[in-house]
Structure formats: structure tokens, C-alpha cells
Amino acid sequence: MKKPEYVLDSYALVAYLQDEAIADQVETLLDQAAEKCVTIHVSLVNLGEVAYLVERRYGTTCCAKVIDELRAFPIEFEQVTLDRVLSAAHVKAHHAISYADAFAVALAQELGAIVVTGDPEFKQVESSTNVLWL
């Protein structure tokens, strides 16, 4: 039986890092990934979005620490390939979501995974993408 797969978007990562009320749900998934019960993926585009948000608000030193922390987590950071760029472009062409969010959607569709988010923009893709709402 295939392990469940999840794609975290930047909303989920930032909520976790800021220890918001919904952070517990992300932490539970990370714990399950550490136990190899699930697989968690993050597009490098979404990681970049987290990086610029952290750096803008807290500076480069904090950003470097956050990226190091995330790299230690049981997360598979997924490369940006030509196929993924074109898939994200297709998603963006048909839905009013951010370009970075389109990468999370495209990755989830490619992997048959569930997007983990609390971002209301994802309501537009629920008919074509499984979403776990935080």
C-alpha cells in the first residue's frame, strides 16, 4: 500500500514556523513523515516564497536559520523542472491563484498528493486537487 503523500504550500510552512494555532496539524504531519508513515513534499518555489517572507520581515540571518531548520525536517524538496513549470503555468492560466501556489497544485497533481494549506485561494482548485485544510 502506498504511503499518503502531502505537498505543503508556503501558507502551511509559515503557519508552522510562526507557531500559529494550525501549526499542530503541520507538526503532526511532520511527525508522521519522521516515522515514515507519510511523505511530505515542498516545491522549491514555495520554499523560495517562505525565504523571501522571512528575510523581508526578520532579516537574512533569521532567514538562513529558518532554511537550515526546514532542511533538517523530513521533507522532500522538489526541483523546478520544465515539466513542472509548464504544469504550474497551466494551473495559473485556469485559476486565479498565485504563481507559487500553482507550483504546489501542479506538484500535488503530478504526485497524486494532497495539498496542505489554509490559503483560501486553493478553494478554486478543489475540483481537480485534493486539499487538506488547516
Secondary structure, DSSP 8 states (H G I E B T S, - for coil): ----EEEE-HHHHHHHHTT-TTHHHHHHHHHHHHTTSSEEEEEHHHHHHHHHHHHHHH-HHHHHHHHHHHHHSSEEEE---HHHHHHHHHHHHHS-S-HHHHHHHHHHHHHT-EEEE--GGGGGGTTTSEEEE-
